[in-house]
């Protein structure tokens, strides 16, 4: 899916990120609340994280399981934590790929930004969902 939304350079940069920035990535994974979706066979299908309890980060689903409800299931688990913590809203900085999912889940775009990583530009969407 990434190759339909991003250039080859952008895809490669994100694929290399956990290797190039191993310590930073490991630290990110050790913070917050993380959920991992695992198949009946023990295969990791995707993961997502809240850090802090009002910000969704690192939501990822294997391409072969996209649009199968995995991302929604992970997000709903994370939203439960947010609501148990009595947060009034939850936010995310979404990619081009995940923007549609977050819109479907009730998020609204509040700002669009261009992020620069390793000299490569990415368009991202700052989004928020307000709980009533």
N, C-alpha and C positions, 0 to 999 in steps of 0.2 A: 504494500500500500504506500509506503514511504516514497517509492520511486515515481509514483504518479503525482505526488505533491511537492517533491523536493528534487533539487539537482543531485547529480552523482556525488559532487563534493560535499553537499550537506548531509546526504545519507552516510557517506564514509566518515565524516567528522563525528556524527552521533554514534556510529558503530564502534569507533575507536575510543570514544570518551571514557568508558570504564577502565580501559587499559592504560591510556595516556595519563589519566588522573585517578589512578587506583586509590590512593589515600583519601582524596576528596570524596570519591564515590563511596568508598567504604564508610567514611564518617557520615555521609548523608544517609546511607542505609541503616546505620545504627541509631539514628535519631528518630523521634516521633513514633507513630503507630503505623506498622506496615502489615498489609494483608497480601497473601499470596494465594492465587487460585491454582489448585492442583487437580488434575484429572483423576478418574478412578484408577488409572494405571500408574499414577505417581508423577506424571509429566507436569512441569510448571507451565501454566497457560498464560499467566500474567501476574502483575503485582501493582500495588498502589500504596501511597503513604500520605499520612497527615503529619505535618510538621510546620508550625505548631498545630494545635487542634482546630484551627479555622482556615488552614491552607492545604489544599490537595497538591501533592507533588509526586513525581515519578510514576504516574499512571501509565502502564505499558501492558499491551496484550500482544502475544505472538500473532503475526499477520494471518496465519491460517485459522485463527480463532476470532478474528475481528468480525464484528457484526453478528456475533453469536450470543451476546448477552454477558460475556465475561467482564468487560469493562464496567457495565452497569452494575453487576453483582458486586464487584470490588468497591465501586464508588458508594453503593448503598451501605456497605459495612462501615466505610469511613464516615459517611454522613451520620450514622448512628452514634459514633463516638463524639462527633461535633455537637449533636443535639444533647447527648448525655452530659456534656460539659457546659451545657446551657449557652452555647454561642448563638448570636443573633444572625450570623451569616457565615458563609464559607466562600473562599475565593480560590482561584486557580489562574495560572498563566498557561493557557492552552496553545497547543501547536495547531497547524492547519488541519492535521488529521483528527485531533481530538476535539476541535471546536464544535463540530456537529453533535457529538455525543453530549458534551456539556450543555449545549443549547437544549437538547432533548430532555436533559435532566433538570431543566429550569434555570440555568445560568443565563446571565445577560452580559454582553460585551460592554465594558466601561471604557476601554482604551485599547488601541492597537500600538504595538511597539516593534522596533527593529532591534534585535539582539545581535551582538557581534561575538562570535566564539571562534578562536583560532583564525581570525581574519575573515570568517565566513558569516554572511548576514542571514538571519532567520526572522521571518515575520511571526509574531506571537500576539496572543489576545489575552489581556487581563480581563477576567470575568468574575462575576459575583452572583451568589444565590442568597437571597434574603429569606429567612424563615419567618413565618407569620406567627 
